[in-house]
Amino acid sequence: MVAVGPDRGGIYGPPLSLEGLAQAIEMFQKFQRLPAHDGRVDPGGATLRRINDILNPGASPPGPPAPAGQGELRPMTNASGLANAVNDTVWAPIETSLASEFVFRWTGTAGKGRIAYFELADKVVPRWFGTLVPEGTVGFDKAHIFFHPTPAQAGYADSQYHSRGNWTNIFHYLSDDMGVQFCAAATGRVLIMPLMTQGAAGDCGVFPQRWESIVGRILGMLKSGDMSGSAAPAPVSSVVVSSFSSGITYSYHFRRSANLGARLTGVIDFDGIISTYRALASASASPAGRVVSMQQMPSTPQNLGPLAARNIFPLSRPRWGGPYENLFPKNEAAALLKIHGTIPQTMMHFAARRLG
């Protein structure tokens, strides 16, 4: 507790008794918002993992496996027909132009990676997961979790979720230009995309409580190369959370309840400001200074620099030049929805690189 330090919930000096140590541990658990405030440090428990995260970033042991017979994770069965790779060159804005030039300048950026899909045996939400591993990825301890928009607006019925129905069509983000851009960013992260139901919009399902076990097992299976269910879970040292449009509700509730702590490296919001859950796009997010906001909002050449210093990037219609000059209506209101769907497909490269 002394090594942890008071600024992270530790103490200034060694406790004088076992009772004092238990009190110090309980204070640490409350400060870090851990699930238990019992003054204990159990082997493999959340308190020990959090202490290891602080003292040895990236070196914490894997989380405990799921109870026997529950939560079996395996490669998705009958995934034929789904994309298994990306390999393309797409348009991305030149990074300096986003912050200093009113009209974006563009360049081609190439990305390549492999896609894999996973399922949980139990009927929970999320149950289905898509993953994208950029070519050249060596470490499997850093994740980028992407939340798609709420699905009811696109005609997906929660009643068909567990039979899968047409739900796997939502995985198109992995093989679209967004996936290419993510691979081109070369951040060393693995993109993990859970399929979320409309009903999970208010709590993100079981993901906040089980994310470490699920993500750790996915990373371990990808690292093993043979997708073996017996592969050891990988410790998760760092997480970036991104979302598109109304997916901001999943991002918000996940970050609020998942106890990510210092492992939350950054947050990306792709145009959540015009969604049904727009209030959550402006809600306080952590970590401070590591939130990249890519929004359709009014801007002038003079305010680009100050906004960029705060990681806010306005994407109003007048800024879209180059290959998009004639793609959108000149009227901003008319262009709003067409630009909306283009944002994650063109801005992921920049946003992901911004956070590393």
C-alpha positions as CSV (number, residue, x, y, z in Angstrom):
1,M,0.0,0.0,0.0
2,V,2.9,2.3,0.6
3,A,4.4,1.6,-2.9
4,V,0.9,2.3,-4.4
5,G,1.0,5.8,-3.0
6,P,-1.8,8.0,-1.6
7,D,-2.7,9.5,-5.0
8,R,-3.8,6.1,-6.1
9,G,-5.5,5.0,-2.9
10,G,-2.5,3.8,-1.0
11,I,-1.0,5.1,2.2
12,Y,2.0,7.3,3.3
13,G,3.7,4.8,5.7
14,P,3.5,1.2,6.8
15,P,0.5,0.3,9.0
16,L,1.1,-0.4,12.7
17,S,-1.2,-3.5,12.9
18,L,-3.0,-6.1,10.9
19,E,-6.2,-4.2,11.5
20,G,-4.5,-1.1,10.1
21,L,-3.4,-3.0,7.0
22,A,-7.0,-4.3,6.5
23,Q,-8.3,-0.8,6.7
24,A,-5.7,0.4,4.2
25,I,-6.7,-2.3,1.8
26,E,-10.4,-1.5,2.2
27,M,-9.6,2.2,1.5
28,F,-7.7,1.2,-1.6
29,Q,-10.6,-0.9,-2.8
30,K,-13.0,1.9,-2.3
31,F,-10.7,4.5,-4.0
32,Q,-10.3,2.2,-7.0
33,R,-14.0,1.3,-7.1
34,L,-13.3,-2.4,-6.9
35,P,-16.3,-4.8,-6.6
36,A,-15.4,-5.9,-3.0
37,H,-14.5,-3.6,0.0
38,D,-13.5,-6.4,2.3
39,G,-9.9,-5.5,3.2
40,R,-8.6,-8.7,1.7
41,V,-6.1,-9.4,-1.1
42,D,-7.0,-12.8,-2.5
43,P,-4.9,-14.7,-5.0
44,G,-6.2,-14.0,-8.5
45,G,-8.7,-11.5,-7.2
46,A,-9.5,-8.0,-8.5
47,T,-7.6,-6.2,-5.7
48,L,-4.3,-8.1,-6.4
49,R,-4.7,-7.5,-10.2
50,R,-5.3,-3.8,-9.6
51,I,-2.2,-3.5,-7.4
52,N,-0.1,-5.3,-10.0
53,D,-1.5,-3.0,-12.7
54,I,-0.3,0.0,-10.8
55,L,3.1,-1.3,-9.7
56,N,3.9,-3.3,-12.9
57,P,1.9,-2.0,-15.8
58,G,1.3,-4.7,-18.4
59,A,2.5,-7.5,-16.2
60,S,-0.7,-8.4,-14.3
61,P,-1.7,-12.1,-14.4
62,P,-4.6,-13.2,-16.5
63,G,-8.1,-13.0,-14.9
64,P,-9.6,-16.2,-13.5
65,P,-11.3,-18.5,-15.9
66,A,-15.0,-18.7,-16.1
67,P,-16.7,-21.3,-13.8
68,A,-16.9,-24.8,-15.2
69,G,-19.7,-25.2,-17.6
70,Q,-20.3,-21.4,-18.0
71,G,-19.0,-18.9,-20.4
72,E,-17.3,-21.3,-22.8
73,L,-15.7,-19.2,-25.6
74,R,-15.0,-20.8,-28.9
75,P,-14.5,-19.8,-32.6
76,M,-17.9,-19.0,-34.1
77,T,-19.5,-22.0,-35.8
78,N,-20.9,-21.6,-39.3
79,A,-19.0,-18.4,-39.9
80,S,-18.5,-19.2,-43.6
81,G,-19.5,-16.2,-45.8
82,L,-18.1,-13.7,-43.3
83,A,-15.0,-11.8,-44.3
84,N,-11.8,-13.3,-42.8
85,A,-9.3,-10.6,-43.9
86,V,-8.8,-7.0,-45.0
87,N,-6.2,-5.9,-47.5
88,D,-6.8,-2.5,-49.2
89,T,-5.8,1.1,-49.7
90,V,-8.4,3.7,-48.7
91,W,-8.6,7.5,-48.3
92,A,-7.6,9.1,-45.0
93,P,-7.2,12.8,-44.1
94,I,-3.6,14.0,-43.8
95,E,-3.3,14.4,-40.0
96,T,-2.0,18.0,-39.9
97,S,-4.9,19.2,-42.1
98,L,-7.5,18.1,-39.5
99,A,-6.0,20.4,-36.9
100,S,-4.8,23.4,-39.0
101,E,-6.5,23.5,-42.4
102,F,-10.2,24.2,-42.8
103,V,-10.6,21.9,-45.8
104,F,-9.1,18.4,-45.3
105,R,-6.3,17.2,-47.5
106,W,-6.3,13.4,-48.3
107,T,-3.9,10.6,-48.8
108,G,-4.1,6.9,-49.6
109,T,-3.4,4.6,-46.6
110,A,-2.9,0.8,-46.9
111,G,-4.0,-1.7,-44.2
112,K,-4.0,-5.4,-44.0
113,G,-5.2,-7.8,-41.3
114,R,-7.0,-11.0,-40.4
115,I,-10.5,-11.3,-39.0
116,A,-11.8,-14.0,-36.6
117,Y,-15.2,-14.5,-34.9
118,F,-16.0,-15.9,-31.4
119,E,-19.1,-17.0,-29.5
120,L,-20.0,-17.6,-25.9
121,A,-21.9,-20.8,-25.2
122,D,-24.3,-19.2,-22.7
123,K,-27.2,-17.0,-23.8
124,V,-26.0,-13.6,-22.6
125,V,-25.4,-10.2,-24.3
126,P,-22.9,-9.8,-25.8
127,R,-22.6,-13.3,-27.1
128,W,-21.0,-12.8,-30.5
129,F,-17.6,-11.1,-31.1
130,G,-15.6,-10.1,-34.1
131,T,-11.9,-9.4,-34.0
132,L,-9.4,-7.8,-36.3
133,V,-5.7,-8.4,-35.9
134,P,-3.5,-6.0,-38.0
135,E,-0.6,-7.6,-39.9
136,G,2.6,-7.3,-37.9
137,T,0.8,-7.4,-34.5
138,V,3.3,-9.0,-32.0
139,G,1.9,-8.3,-28.5
140,F,-1.6,-9.5,-27.6
141,D,-2.1,-7.5,-24.4
142,K,-3.6,-4.3,-25.8
143,A,-7.3,-4.1,-27.0
144,H,-9.3,-1.6,-28.9
145,I,-13.0,-2.2,-28.2
146,F,-15.4,-0.8,-30.8
147,F,-19.2,-0.4,-30.2
148,H,-21.5,-0.3,-33.2
149,P,-24.7,1.9,-33.2
150,T,-27.8,0.6,-31.5
151,P,-29.3,-2.0,-33.9
152,A,-33.1,-1.5,-33.7
153,Q,-32.9,1.5,-36.0
154,A,-31.4,-0.8,-38.7
155,G,-34.1,-3.4,-38.3
156,Y,-32.4,-5.9,-36.1
157,A,-34.7,-7.7,-33.7
158,D,-33.5,-8.6,-30.2
159,S,-35.7,-11.7,-30.4
160,Q,-33.4,-13.2,-33.1
161,Y,-30.2,-12.4,-31.4
162,H,-29.3,-15.8,-29.9
163,S,-30.3,-17.6,-33.1
164,R,-27.9,-15.2,-34.8
165,G,-30.3,-14.5,-37.8
166,N,-28.8,-11.7,-39.8
167,W,-27.0,-10.2,-36.9
168,T,-23.6,-11.0,-38.2
169,N,-24.1,-8.5,-41.0
170,I,-23.2,-5.8,-38.4
171,F,-19.6,-7.2,-38.5
172,H,-19.2,-5.3,-41.8
173,Y,-17.3,-2.6,-39.9
174,L,-14.4,-5.0,-39.5
175,S,-14.0,-5.5,-43.3
176,D,-15.1,-2.0,-44.4
177,D,-12.8,0.9,-44.9
178,M,-12.8,1.4,-41.1
179,G,-11.1,-2.0,-40.6
180,V,-8.5,-1.1,-43.2
181,Q,-7.9,2.2,-41.5
182,F,-7.5,0.5,-38.1
183,C,-4.9,-1.9,-39.5
184,A,-3.0,1.0,-41.2
185,A,-2.8,2.8,-37.9
186,A,-0.5,0.1,-36.6
187,T,-1.1,0.8,-32.9
188,G,-0.2,-2.8,-31.8
189,R,-3.8,-3.3,-30.6
190,V,-6.4,-6.0,-31.5
191,L,-9.8,-4.6,-32.4
192,I,-12.6,-6.4,-30.6
193,M,-16.2,-5.7,-31.6
194,P,-19.1,-7.2,-29.5
195,L,-22.5,-7.5,-31.0
196,M,-24.9,-5.6,-28.7
197,T,-28.7,-5.8,-28.6
198,Q,-31.1,-2.8,-28.3
199,G,-32.0,-4.0,-24.9
200,A,-28.5,-3.6,-23.7
201,A,-28.4,0.1,-24.5
202,G,-28.8,1.0,-20.9
203,D,-26.3,-1.3,-19.3
204,C,-24.1,-2.9,-21.9
205,G,-25.3,-6.4,-20.9
206,V,-22.8,-8.6,-19.0
207,F,-19.8,-7.0,-20.7
208,P,-18.8,-4.6,-18.0
209,Q,-18.7,-7.4,-15.4
210,R,-17.1,-10.1,-17.7
211,W,-15.0,-8.1,-20.1
212,E,-11.6,-9.0,-18.6
213,S,-12.3,-12.8,-18.8
214,I,-13.8,-12.5,-22.3
215,V,-11.2,-10.2,-23.8
216,G,-8.3,-12.0,-22.2
217,R,-9.5,-15.4,-23.6
218,I,-10.0,-13.9,-27.0
219,L,-6.5,-12.4,-27.0
220,G,-5.1,-15.7,-25.7
221,M,-6.7,-17.7,-28.5
222,L,-5.6,-15.2,-31.2
223,K,-2.1,-15.3,-29.8
224,S,-2.0,-19.1,-29.8
225,G,-2.5,-19.1,-33.6
226,D,-4.6,-22.3,-33.6
227,M,-7.6,-20.7,-31.9
228,S,-7.5,-23.4,-29.3
229,G,-10.0,-23.1,-26.5
230,S,-7.3,-24.4,-24.1
231,A,-5.0,-21.4,-24.9
232,A,-4.0,-19.5,-21.8
233,P,-5.9,-16.2,-21.3
234,A,-3.7,-13.1,-22.1
235,P,-3.4,-10.3,-19.5
236,V,-5.0,-7.1,-20.7
237,S,-2.7,-4.2,-20.1
238,S,-4.4,-1.4,-22.0
239,V,-7.8,-0.7,-23.5
240,V,-9.0,2.0,-26.0
241,V,-12.8,2.3,-26.3
242,S,-14.4,3.7,-29.4
243,S,-18.0,4.0,-30.6
244,F,-19.9,5.2,-33.6
245,S,-23.2,7.2,-33.5
246,S,-25.6,5.8,-30.9
247,G,-23.0,3.3,-29.9
248,I,-21.9,6.0,-27.5
249,T,-24.5,4.5,-25.0
250,Y,-22.6,1.2,-24.9
251,S,-19.3,3.0,-24.6
252,Y,-20.6,5.2,-21.8
253,H,-22.1,2.4,-19.7
254,F,-19.2,0.0,-20.3
255,R,-16.6,2.6,-19.2
256,R,-18.8,3.6,-16.2
257,S,-19.2,0.0,-14.9
258,A,-16.3,-2.1,-16.1
259,N,-13.7,-0.9,-13.5
260,L,-11.1,-0.3,-16.2
261,G,-9.0,1.9,-14.0
262,A,-5.6,3.0,-15.4
263,R,-6.0,0.4,-18.2
264,L,-8.3,2.8,-20.0
265,T,-5.9,4.5,-22.3
266,G,-8.3,6.5,-24.4
267,V,-11.8,7.0,-25.8
268,I,-12.9,7.8,-29.3
269,D,-16.4,9.1,-30.1
270,F,-17.3,9.1,-33.8
271,D,-20.2,11.5,-34.2
272,G,-22.2,10.5,-31.1
273,I,-23.3,14.1,-30.9
274,I,-26.1,13.7,-33.5
275,S,-27.4,10.4,-32.1
276,T,-30.3,9.6,-29.8
277,Y,-27.9,9.4,-27.0
278,R,-26.2,12.8,-27.8
279,A,-26.1,13.8,-24.1
280,L,-23.7,10.9,-23.4
281,A,-21.3,12.3,-26.1
282,S,-20.7,15.4,-23.9
283,A,-20.8,13.5,-20.6
284,S,-17.5,13.5,-18.7
285,A,-15.2,10.8,-19.9
286,S,-11.9,9.5,-18.6
287,P,-9.0,9.5,-18.8
288,A,-8.7,13.3,-18.8
289,G,-7.2,14.6,-22.0
290,R,-7.4,11.2,-23.8
291,V,-10.8,11.6,-25.4
292,V,-10.8,12.0,-29.2
293,S,-14.1,13.6,-30.3
294,M,-14.9,13.5,-34.1
295,Q,-18.2,15.4,-34.4
296,Q,-20.3,17.2,-36.9
297,M,-20.3,20.6,-35.4
298,P,-19.9,24.2,-36.6
299,S,-16.3,25.4,-36.9
300,T,-14.2,28.3,-38.2
301,P,-10.6,28.3,-39.4
302,Q,-9.7,30.2,-36.2
303,N,-11.0,27.7,-33.7
304,L,-9.5,24.6,-35.3
305,G,-6.2,24.8,-33.4
306,P,-7.7,25.4,-29.9
307,L,-10.2,22.6,-30.4
308,A,-7.5,20.2,-31.7
309,A,-5.5,20.9,-28.5
310,R,-8.5,19.5,-26.7
311,N,-8.7,16.5,-29.1
312,I,-12.0,17.8,-30.6
313,F,-12.2,17.7,-34.4
314,P,-15.2,19.4,-36.2
315,L,-16.3,17.6,-39.3
316,S,-18.9,20.0,-40.8
317,R,-19.7,19.8,-44.5
318,P,-17.5,22.8,-45.7
319,R,-14.4,20.9,-44.5
320,W,-14.8,17.9,-46.8
321,G,-12.7,18.4,-49.9
322,G,-10.7,16.1,-52.2
323,P,-12.5,12.8,-53.1
324,Y,-15.5,13.9,-51.0
325,E,-15.9,17.4,-52.5
326,N,-18.8,16.4,-54.7
327,L,-20.1,13.4,-52.7
328,F,-22.2,15.3,-50.2
329,P,-24.8,18.0,-50.8
330,K,-23.5,21.5,-50.3
331,N,-26.2,22.2,-47.7
332,E,-25.0,21.1,-44.3
333,A,-28.4,20.0,-43.1
334,A,-28.9,17.9,-46.2
335,A,-25.4,16.4,-45.9
336,L,-25.7,15.5,-42.2
337,L,-26.7,11.9,-42.5
338,K,-24.4,11.1,-45.5
339,I,-21.4,12.5,-43.7
340,H,-22.4,10.6,-40.5
341,G,-21.9,7.2,-42.0
342,T,-18.6,8.3,-43.6
343,I,-16.9,9.4,-40.4
344,P,-15.7,6.1,-38.9
345,Q,-14.8,4.9,-42.4
346,T,-12.4,7.8,-42.9
347,M,-11.3,9.0,-39.5
348,M,-10.4,5.7,-37.7
349,H,-6.8,5.9,-38.9
350,F,-6.2,9.3,-37.4
351,A,-8.2,8.7,-34.2
352,A,-6.5,5.4,-33.4
353,R,-3.0,6.8,-34.0
354,R,-3.9,9.8,-31.8
355,L,-4.3,7.5,-28.8
356,G,-1.7,4.8,-29.7
